[in-house]
Structure formats: C-alpha cells, structure tokens
Amino acid sequence: MSVNATRISAGEALAVLTAGWEAQKAGGLVASWMLHGRPGVGKTEVVQSLADRVGAKLFDLRLTTIEPQDLRGLPYFDHQAAKTIWYRPEDLPDTDAPAILFLDELTAASPALQPTVYGLLQERRVGRHRLPASVMIVAAGNQVEDGAIAYEMGTALSDRLIHMIVQANPEDWLTHYAVAAGIHPSVAAFIRTRPDLLETTEATLRRGQMIACTPRSWTRVSRIMEAVPDRARRAVMIAGTVGDAAAAEFALLADEIAATVQIGAMMAAPRRERAMMYPRTLHGLSALVYGLVGAVQRDNLGVAIEILADLRGLSGPGFGGLPVGELATFGFEMLIGRALERGWEEGFAQSPDYAAYAAARQAAGLP
C-alpha cells in the first residue's frame, strides 16, 4: 500500500513536529507520529534536532534489534503477593522530564514485535508500564519500494499514527542543515549547482546499482573531505559513498574550490586586498559563501558582513554573468539566521555595510 500523506522537506517535518510537541505540552493533542522516507533522507536527524530544539532527552529504540520482551521488561515472582511482576525496561522514559521516544525502523521491525508496539503508540503503555505525559512518541521507517528491508504497514498499525513523508529538498538541506552541521564548503557548493544529485535513490535502483546519493551520504563525504588529506585515497572513499559517477564530477569541483577559495586568508586580509581573492567561478563563489557563514564567530562577524557586501558589488573581468547579487543575498540570509541563533544581532545593527546593503534593497523595492 502507498502512503497517502503529505510529502514535505526535513525542515518542514521538524516544524510540524515542533508544533505537535507544543500542542501536547499544552494538553490539546496527544498523538504518535510517523516519518516515512527513503534511506538517508534525514529522518533521524529531524528527531534529534527536535530533541535539541525543545530540550528533551532522546530515547532511541532501533526496533530491528530488539525482541518483544525487551520492551515489556523481565518478569520475576513476588512470593509475598503470589504474583508475577514485570521489571520496567530502562529504554522507556520513566520520569516527568521532557523526553522523546523514537521508534526507529518501525517498518522493518519483526511482525512479532508489532502487537507490543501497538500499545505504545495508541495507549502509551506496555503491559502495566505507562509513559509519562511529558513523553512524545515519534516513529520512522522506509517503504517497501525504497529498496530497503521493510514490511507493509497494516491498518491496525497505521491508524495509530499521524503520517508524514520526508523527502530530500536541496534548498531546505542547504539552508537549514548544511551550515549548522558544518558541511564542507565544496559539498555545499556542489549540491547548490547540482541539486539533482542530493538524492538519487530511485534512479539508482532503476539502473540496478547499489550506491546512491543521499543527504546522509553527502554528510559522510563532508567528513571525508575534512579528515583525509590524500586526494587519491579520498577519491576512493567518496566513490564508495556516492558512486563513481557523482564522485568524479564532485572531484573536479573540489579541486577547483581548493585552488581558489581562501576563506581564512580573506578574513585575515585588509579589506583593500580582498578584491583579488574572490573566486571567479560560480562554484568557487558558492563555496566561499557557505564556508564564510560556517566559519563566522562573534568577533569576526563584521568582517564576514564586509565580504558579503563587497561580493554584491563585484564587476569586471571574470565576474561577468555571475549572480553575485543573488549569492550575496543568500549569504546574508544564512548569516542573519546564524547570528539570530547565537544572539549576535548587534553585529548587524552596528554594521554600516549591512545598513547600506539593506537601504539599497529597500530602494529597489526588495524585502
């Protein structure tokens, strides 16, 4: 059976779950949630981000690795009461502190486990063990057509859940995930110029291949770029992560960016010397923007604002036809978001360069 629910980005799923958390905390809605999506699309990261955002402890249960008794606990005989008593399992929240119970890989769990899960999802209990009111339940899993190990979800289970389908969205991934996760500038720049390669699971399955590009695999590529200096060995690792075709295309861009992007040097240089340090390709300028936003701290925020403001006015040989204004605006949007998260608003309020940029946009009738 297909899942006839709304398809949304990971960022939108996080917003919906946050609203669900607030509604449950207010006593207006107590529900269990289900995130469907292809492997590597970011379902687990959404739930971890939710826990971080609301200040809840995350209890992560991988249902493919447990048996029914792992949820119910272990019995012992109370001789005085002449009863069998069940010890509560440590994997279930048992205090009034805010918590999220994450039932991962629900669709891959053994059918024998599903009746035990029913009680958690609908009645918020297993046997006599009840979840505190401060616990939110979120489940996740792949679908049969995703090429992953999965069972069809029956109506008895699906009726206990509010469903969402999480799908890869390049703009959402770049805007809401890449900078916060410290994604390498070359990876961010590559996905900006080749958004079709963020997630290729369907096409890869159709070609009968094993390795697909996913948001999770590109995050791993980012870690490889940071950790492995040897280009040849790094190339083998990246090809084994996103496939040889995508890896070959990415390698060309990464070489170009390594030769032209000098984020640390630009931030350290006097302003009059920076003009010659801007890359003269779309890939290079995109990597500069992502790297700059990722590297900014409170003490160098003013310098980052200067670099973005000057980017907007670049002209002359090498810059013709490049969307420098669009890149500067995109960079300012991300930089403002990062500043708001960290309480650095005064850096923008005190910057004459940002004031001039904002005035120019206002004069042009832009928001």
HELIX and SHEET records of a PDB file:
HELIX    1   1 ALA A   10  LYS A   25  1                                  16    
HELIX    2   2 LYS A   43  VAL A   54  1                                  12    
HELIX    3   3 LEU A   63  THR A   65  5                                   3    
HELIX    4   4 PRO A   68  ARG A   72  1                                   5    
HELIX    5   5 LEU A  106  ALA A  108  5                                   3    
HELIX    6   6 GLN A  114  GLU A  123  1                                  10    
HELIX    7   7 VAL A  144  ASP A  146  5                                   3    
HELIX    8   8 THR A  155  SER A  158  1                                   4    
HELIX    9   9 PRO A  170  TRP A  173  1                                   4    
HELIX   10  10 LEU A  174  ALA A  178  3                                   5    
HELIX   11  11 PRO A  185  THR A  193  1                                   9    
HELIX   12  12 PRO A  195  LEU A  197  5                                   3    
HELIX   13  13 THR A  201  ARG A  206  1                                   6    
HELIX   14  14 PRO A  215  ALA A  227  1                                  13    
HELIX   15  15 ARG A  231  VAL A  242  1                                  12    
HELIX   16  16 ASP A  244  THR A  260  1                                  17    
HELIX   17  17 ILE A  263  ALA A  268  1                                   6    
HELIX   18  18 ARG A  271  GLU A  273  5                                   3    
HELIX   19  19 ALA A  275  MET A  277  5                                   3    
HELIX   20  20 LEU A  282  ALA A  295  1                                  14    
HELIX   21  21 ARG A  298  ASN A  300  5                                   3    
HELIX   22  22 LEU A  301  ARG A  312  1                                  12    
HELIX   23  23 VAL A  324  ARG A  342  1                                  19    
HELIX   24  24 GLU A  345  ALA A  349  1                                   5    
HELIX   25  25 PRO A  352  ALA A  363  1                                  12    
SHEET    1   A 6 ARG A   7  ILE A   8  0                                        
SHEET    2   A 6 ILE A 162  VAL A 166  1                                        
SHEET    3   A 6 SER A  32  HIS A  36  1                                        
SHEET    4   A 6 VAL A 135  GLY A 141  1                                        
SHEET    5   A 6 ALA A  99  ASP A 104  1                                        
SHEET    6   A 6 LYS A  57  ARG A  62  1                                        
SHEET    1   B 2 PRO A  75  ASP A  78  0                                        
SHEET    2   B 2 LYS A  83  TRP A  86 -1                                        
SHEET    1   C 2 ARG A 125  VAL A 126  0                                        
SHEET    2   C 2 HIS A 129  ARG A 130 -1                                        
END                                                                             
